Amino acid sequence: MTVGGVAVGADGVVVGATLAPGYGRAVVCESVEQRLNRCNWDPRWGRPALIDQLSQDSCREGRSWGYDGREIWVDRGCRGRFGAR
């Protein structure tokens, strides 16, 4: 969902697409209180990769984060900055 040009996750957490050095677009996506959250990802940017883990909880692809072709999902406390591979 977008509010005033800013992407907002299903739980109301603000996420944004920014430019990340060497990666082009980047999105911060966060699992709040260990819950599943989804963040928009434009498939034209390519497949996302974890650029920076921003949480103390681990971010492991397929376990605490993943991509379904349209959205990045995060779970189990993962918070990270994702960019195109």
KAJO-V443940 format. One record per residue. RES is the residue in one small letter. SS is DSSP state (~ for helix, > for strand, _ for the rest). Layout:
res = <RES RES>
ss = <SS SS>
//
This chain:
res = <m t v g g v a v g a d g v v v g a t l a p g y g r a v v c e s v e q r l n r c n w d p r w g r p a l i d q l s q d s c r e g r s w g y d g r e i w v d r g c r g r f g a r>
ss = <_ > > _ _ > > > _ _ _ _ _ > > _ > > > > _ _ _ > > > > > > > _ ~ ~ ~ _ _ > > > > _ _ ~ ~ ~ _ _ > > > > > > _ _ _ _ _ _ _ > _ _ _ > > > _ _ _ > > > > _ _ _ _ > > > > > > _>
//
